[in-house]
């Protein structure tokens, strides 16, 4: 609705893990460096945790992009809520391993592990590291965590045949602290806790996304507007994006050239935690925005 009005080519604050919008704040840059160092060191398990909306999936996809070379074979499993054999099948599918289901799960598991091991050895002999990234690991069943741990036993005398990167919410740490998962926890060599964007970096984060979206004017968000965004979101990227998007709609609907603190306050009032009676601002802005967009289109066609 507002992209043409602000001379943008795309939506700057979409809730998608588009790595073109990846912003290297201190925390995210450090996290990416930790992951790359751990991979180059050949460590078996690496763990990254962070609160909901802090950008773990974005970081994961950015890492995968960095590994798009002939030296790596990467696997991404976004939904780890799988039974042990389903996890093995998912890995086999991603690595191009062919297998046949058997009437016995035990036989299928054995064949899968046998074929996976052969494939991993072949990649190792060809000089390629196999990197497996699993998202939302806090949701993985206990039995599947144990099956995942056993993958770390696949190794040569010199190196692991598969390196596994775990991404999860803080609940993952709580689960690994359980006595039943103590062996798994001991296998994790590197850990990093992803932090939200701090106030110092938030201006850069917002302006970076605006530039990637094609905006090249003066500062679109006033300092006071950004202060209010930070106070409400605590720097959590997903919440920041939601507030910025709504504030831009409001500024566009009112025909303004800047987002000010009033727009952010109205966007906050529209949040899911508020009563529906507080949503008047955004609904009016949407109606005005649609009218303005139609008028703009009719003018352009003349």
N, C-alpha and C positions, 0 to 999 in steps of 0.2 A: 504493500500500500504506500509506503513512504520512500522506496528506493529511488524512484525517479525524482521525487521532490528534493531529496538531499543529494542527488547526482551520484547514486551508488549503482553498482552493477549486480549486486546480490544482497541477500539479507545478512547483516553483520553479526547477529546474535542468535542464530539458529541453534537449537539444542541437539546438534549432531557432532560426532567426533571427527570433524573435518580438519585434517592435519595442516592444511594451508593456514589455518587460524592459530596454530600452536604458538603460544607466547612463552618465551624463555625467561620467566621470572626466576629469582634465586632458587626457590624450592624445586621448580620443575627442571631447571637446568642441572641442579645437583642430582636429582633423581635419575635423569637420563644418563648422566656421567657415571653414577653408581652402577646402573644396569650394563652399560657398555664395558666398564672395567671388569665387572663380574663375569661377563660373557667371554671377554678376552682372556681372563684368568682360568677359564674352563670349569668354573664352579657348577655343581650339580643343581642346587636349588637356590633361587633368589626370591625375596618376598617384598612387595610394595603394598602398603596399606594406606587408606585415607578415608575420610568421612564421605558420606553420600554427596555426589555432585562436585567433588574436588578435581575431577579430570583424570581419573585412573585409566579409563578407556582411551581417552585422547593420548595419554602418555604411552599406553601400550601400542597403539597404532603408529605413533611417531617412532617408537623403537623398531617396529617391524619395517617401517620405511627405511630406517637407517641400515637395516640388515639386508636390503635388497641388492645383494652382490652374489657373485659366483661362489663366495666362500661360505655361504649360509643357506640352509634350507629351513624355512620357518613354517610353523603351524600355529594357528590361532583358534582357540576354542572359547567362544563367548558365553556359552551356557554349560557350566560344569555340573549341573544337577543331573548326574548320570549314574547308572549302576556301574560297577567295576568293568563288566564286559562291554557295556556301551562306551565307556571311555576308551577301552582298547580298540574298539571298532572305529571310533571317531579318529583316533590317531592313525589307524591303518588307512582309513579313507583319505585323510589329508596327505599321507605319505605315499599314496598310490599302491598300497599293499593289497594284493588280491587274496581273498580267503573264502572259504565255504562254511556256512553254518552247519553245525552238527546237532544231532538229537540230544547230545549231552553238552551242557554248558562247560563242564570241565575240559572236554576234548576241544571245544571251540576256543576256550581260553588258552590252552596249551598251543594249539596251532597258530593262534593270533600272536602270542608271545614269540614263538619260533620264527614266524615270518617277519615280525617287527624287528627282531634282533638281527636277522639277515640283512634287512634293509638298512638298519642303522650302521652295521658294519660296512656295507657297501658305500654309504655316504662318507664314513670316516676314512675309508681307503682312498676315496676320491678327493680327500682334503676338504670336505664340507662339514661344518658343524650344524647339528640339528637343534634348533631352538623352538621350544614349545611354550607359548604364552596362554595362560588360562585366566579368564576374567571372572569376577564374582565368586571367588573360591570359597568365601565364607558359607556359601550354600551347598558345597559339596558334601555328600553323605560320608559318614565315618568310614564305611567299607571302601568307598572309592578313594578316600585319602590314603588309606593303607595300600590300595592297589597302585596309586601314584607313587608312593614311597618306594615300592619295590622296583619301579622303573629305574631308580637311581643305582640299582645293583647291576644294571647293564653297562659294562665298562670294559676297557682294556687295562693293561698294566699301567698305561701312561695317561689315559684321559677317559672322561665320561663320554658315552656315545650319544647322550641326549641331555641338554640343559633345559631346565624348567623354570619359568618365571611365573610367580603367583601374584595376582592382583586381587585385592579384597578389601572389604570394609573392616573397621576395627574389631568386629566380632570374630574375624579370622584369628587374631592374636589370642582372644579368649578361648577359642576352640583348641588352639595349639598348646595352650597352657594346661589343658586337661591331661591327666596322667596317661590316658589311653593313646595320646598322640605324642608322647615324649620322644619316641624314636624319630618321628617325622620332624619335630622341631630341631633335633640335633643335626639333621641333614642340611638345614638352611644356613648357608655361609654368609650371605649378604642380606640385610634388611634395610628398608627405608620407609619412613613415614611421610607421606605427602601432605604438605600444609596448604591451606588456602592462600590466595593472593593477598599480600599485605597492602596496607593503605599506600605506601610509597610506590608500589608497583601497579596499583589499580589504574591510575591514569594512563600509564603505558599500555596496560592490557586492553583498556577500552579503545584507545586511539589506534592501537595495532590492528584490532579487529575492524575498525572503521576504514583504515587504509587498505586492508586486504579486500574489503568489500567495494573499494573504488572511490571512497570519499577522499577528497583532496583539498577541502576548505580549511578554515580556521577551526579552533577547538569547538566541537559540537556540544560537548557536555561542560557546563561550568564547574569550577572547583567545588562549589557548595553542593551541586547536584551529585558529584562523585562522592563527597563526604557522606551524603545521605544514603547513597547506594551502599557504601561500605558499612555504615552503621546498621543497615537492615540485613545485609547479606553476610557480614563477617568475612567478605572476600571469597566466598564459595562460588566458583565460576558459574555453575548452573543457575544459581539465584541471581548473580550479577547479570547474566545474559537475559533472564526473564524480565528483570526490572528495566534494563536498558531498552529492550524491545518494546515494552509497554510505554515507557517514557517517550520513545521516538514516535510511537503512534499518537500519543497525546500532543506532542509538539507539532506534528504534521497536521492533526485535526484542528489545531488552533492557529495554524498558519505562521508558526514561530520558526525562527532560524536557529534557535539554540534550545537545548534541554536545560531547564533550570530546576531548582530544588522543588518547586511547586509540582512540576510534572512527575518527579520521582515520588513525592509524597502521595500523589494520586495513584501512581502505579503500585505503591506499597499497600494502599487501602484496597486495592483490587486483588490482593494476594488470597490464596486459598484459605488461609487461616481466618480471614475476616468474614463478617456476616454479609449475606448477599445484598443488604441494603447499602453497603459501602461501595458497590460496584457501579454506581451511577456514572461516575466520571469516565470510566473506560468505555461504557456502552455509548454514552453521548459522543465521545471522541471517535469511536468506530463509525457511528452513523455519519458524523461530520466528515470523517476521512473518506468514506465511500462516496459521499456527495462531491467532495473536493476532487477525488480521483476521477469521477465521471466528468466533472466540469473540465478538468485538465485534458482528458482524452478528447472530449468534443472540441475544445479549443485547438488541440494539436491537429485534428483532422480537417479543420477549416482551411 
